[in-house]
Amino acid sequence: MISIQVYFNTVLFVYLRNANYYNSLSFVGDKNIQMADNSSSDGVPSDSLEAAKNASNKEKLTDQVMQNPQVLAALQERLENVSHTPSSYIETLPKAVKRRINALKQLQVKCAHIEAKFYEEVHDLERKYAALYQPLFDKRREFITGDVEPTDAESEWHSENEEEDKLAGDVKNKVVIAEKEAATAEEPNPKGIPEFWFTIFRNVDMLSELVQEYDEPILKHLQDIKVKFSDPGQPMSFVLEFHFEPNDYFTNSVLTKTYKMKSEPDKADPFSFEGPEIVDCDGCTIDWKKGKNVTVKTIKKKQKHKGRGTVRTITKQVPNDSFFNFFSPLKASGDGESLDEDSEFTLASDFEIGHFFRERIVPRAVLYFTGEAIEDDDNFEEGEEGEEEDLEGDEEGEEDEDAEINPKVSDLGDTQQGVLRCWTFHR
């Protein structure tokens, strides 16, 4: 059984869908009811006659509609679909059961608040262990910049591939001899690891797409990228710090990008909470040296005077594509107004890049420099695609089976997660 309201909506749906059919029906009532004018008959007002006529026509129309097989079939199909939805099932439950369901929802809200507390403690753990990682990252910077040379023990690395190790053992003596012979010859010995971070930018598609040709000389001066978490008791956030050596482009030694996060259920929709999300970000001011700002370009435009006919040339600065626009981000709307689709996509992409720096690039920089992490990411994505293809095949098979029973199987399509959500921890 379904509720009267659902039944009414169903009948309305059928009525709208079959509007053309209704319009084509001819009324078979007594033609004497149709009058050529609005005059009275036997003292009965014309309005009363019109009302009686409409009521009679409505009854006859209803009888004809309900006797039509196509309409009845459509109505039956609609009723079956509605009766199978969770919301329609809930409507049929007794009030006592609905009362208990409301109690369960209150418990669910409390669970969401506990989960939010869980993620706050995860953030505290991330801050704690970031402090333990930092000495290693500081030494990494010293090796990259060449301020410190690694010892023989620190620079020794054994491959996990046994065949490569065996081959290395076989040629070890030959290598030693070759090194002694080459010692007398001049060999370039650059300081540290040149263009370390710039190479990572080139290797990672997500970053290389942002880098323009005129950005490259600047990024070659990048010496380190750090992640700093908000202090205890402060709103949840993290800061990306880009450390540059002195260069000819700007005077800043550090460029920063702050990502603000939210880790609490939404009061209007507490059941949507699935963990922390980035909600906004702030950049910094880049103090460009004269004529070195790559985020703008100067164009010349000719203007003709309407009266005198003279022509003058003016110059103006317009925005220019550059990675360094990363430090002048679009602001999330804080007044409750929704962003347009393009702005929302731009903001979501910014959040994704910031999260990628934090979770992948900074902790595993050397593996993105060598390309090993990129290969791992590609293999992981290929595995996911394979699983999706298998699942799609299964779903198609299920749909085919359903189609034999009901040729009008509905396609629900794919649902999308909020584009601004960015996970910081996966349970």
ZITA-V269734 format. One record per backbone hydrogen bond with DSSP energy under -1.0 kcal/mol. NH is the residue of the N-H (numbers start at 1). CO is the residue of the C=O. If there is no record, write none. Layout:
NH;CO
NH;CO
//
This chain:
7;3
8;4
9;5
10;6
11;7
12;8
13;9
14;10
15;11
16;12
17;13
18;14
19;16
22;18
23;19
24;20
25;22
33;30
41;44
44;41
49;45
50;46
51;47
52;48
53;49
54;50
55;51
56;52
57;53
58;54
59;55
60;56
61;57
62;58
63;59
64;60
65;61
66;62
67;63
68;65
72;68
73;69
74;70
75;71
76;72
77;73
78;74
79;75
80;76
81;77
82;78
83;79
85;82
89;85
90;86
91;87
93;90
98;94
99;95
100;96
101;97
102;98
103;99
104;100
105;101
106;102
107;103
108;104
109;105
110;106
111;107
112;108
113;109
114;110
115;111
116;112
117;113
118;114
119;115
120;116
121;117
122;118
123;119
124;120
125;121
126;122
127;123
128;124
129;125
130;126
131;127
133;129
134;130
136;133
137;133
138;134
139;135
140;136
141;137
142;138
143;139
144;140
145;141
146;142
148;142
155;151
165;161
166;162
167;163
168;164
169;165
170;166
171;167
175;171
176;172
177;173
178;174
179;175
180;176
181;177
182;178
183;179
193;144
196;193
199;195
200;196
201;197
202;198
203;199
204;200
208;204
209;205
210;207
215;212
219;215
220;216
221;218
222;219
223;243
224;243
226;241
228;239
230;237
234;231
238;259
239;228
240;257
241;226
242;255
243;224
244;253
245;221
251;287
255;242
257;240
258;282
259;238
260;280
261;236
262;277
272;269
273;270
277;262
279;260
280;260
282;258
284;327
288;286
289;249
292;289
297;318
299;316
301;314
303;312
305;310
309;305
312;303
314;301
316;299
318;297
320;295
325;322
326;323
327;324
328;325
344;340
345;341
346;342
347;343
348;344
349;345
350;346
351;347
352;348
353;349
354;350
355;351
356;352
357;353
358;354
359;355
360;356
361;356
362;357
364;360
368;364
369;365
370;366
373;367
375;371
376;372
377;373
378;374
379;375
380;376
381;377
382;378
383;379
384;380
385;381
386;382
387;383
388;384
389;385
390;386
391;387
392;388
393;389
394;390
395;391
396;392
397;393
398;394
399;395
400;396
401;397
402;398
403;399
404;400
406;402
421;418
//
